[in-house]
Amino acid sequence: MLFLFLVKALVAIGLWFEKDWAVKLAIGDAWLGMLLCVAVMIVLPFIYNSAGFNINLRLEVVALIPYLQVMKRIRSDWEST
């Protein structure tokens, strides 16, 4: 969990200071975030099955999808400058 926060902080700092590697890391961060959210929604209920199967909808996925689309869209502009 701490690793994910550190990656997000590194992405934020890189985007703030317009570093070359920032958009690539942001795209990786978005995919990692979505992967972890799906794992928490689908895999964990099978592991910790205390009161039957229960899927929780994570709202982080809803925010990560537009974030990923914006980062993909600006990647070519960012790398050309």
C-alpha positions in Angstrom: 0.0 0.0 0.0 2.8 2.4 0.9 4.5 1.5 -2.4 1.4 2.6 -4.4 1.3 6.0 -2.5 5.0 6.5 -3.2 4.5 5.8 -6.9 1.6 8.3 -7.0 3.7 10.9 -5.3 6.5 10.4 -7.7 4.0 10.7 -10.7 2.6 13.9 -9.2 6.0 15.5 -8.7 7.1 14.4 -12.2 3.9 15.8 -13.8 4.2 19.0 -11.8 7.8 19.6 -13.0 7.1 18.4 -16.5 9.6 15.6 -16.5 10.1 13.4 -19.6 9.3 10.1 -17.7 6.2 11.4 -15.9 3.5 10.5 -18.4 4.9 6.9 -18.9 5.0 6.4 -15.2 1.5 7.9 -14.9 0.1 5.4 -17.4 1.8 2.6 -15.5 0.4 3.9 -12.3 -3.1 4.0 -13.8 -2.9 0.3 -15.0 -1.4 -0.7 -11.6 -4.2 1.0 -9.8 -6.9 -0.6 -11.9 -5.3 -4.0 -11.5 -5.2 -3.6 -7.7 -8.8 -2.4 -7.6 -10.0 -5.4 -9.6 -8.0 -7.7 -7.4 -9.6 -6.2 -4.3 -13.1 -6.4 -5.9 -12.9 -9.9 -7.3 -10.1 -11.9 -5.7 -10.3 -10.9 -2.0 -13.9 -11.9 -1.6 -12.9 -15.5 -2.5 -10.0 -15.4 0.0 -11.8 -13.8 2.9 -15.2 -15.5 2.6 -16.6 -15.0 6.0 -20.3 -14.3 5.3 -20.7 -15.6 1.7 -19.6 -14.1 -1.6 -19.8 -10.3 -1.7 -18.5 -8.0 -4.5 -17.7 -4.5 -3.6 -17.7 -1.9 -6.3 -14.6 0.3 -6.0 -15.1 3.9 -7.2 -11.3 4.3 -7.8 -11.7 2.4 -11.1 -14.2 5.1 -12.2 -11.6 7.8 -11.6 -8.7 5.8 -13.0 -10.3 5.2 -16.5 -10.5 8.9 -17.5 -7.1 9.5 -15.9 -5.6 6.7 -18.1 -7.3 8.1 -21.2 -6.0 11.7 -20.6 -2.5 10.4 -20.0 -2.6 8.4 -23.2 -3.9 11.4 -25.1 -1.3 13.8 -23.9 1.7 11.3 -24.2 2.6 12.3 -27.8 2.4 16.0 -27.1 4.4 15.6 -23.9 7.2 13.6 -25.5 7.5 15.9 -28.5 8.2 19.0 -26.4 
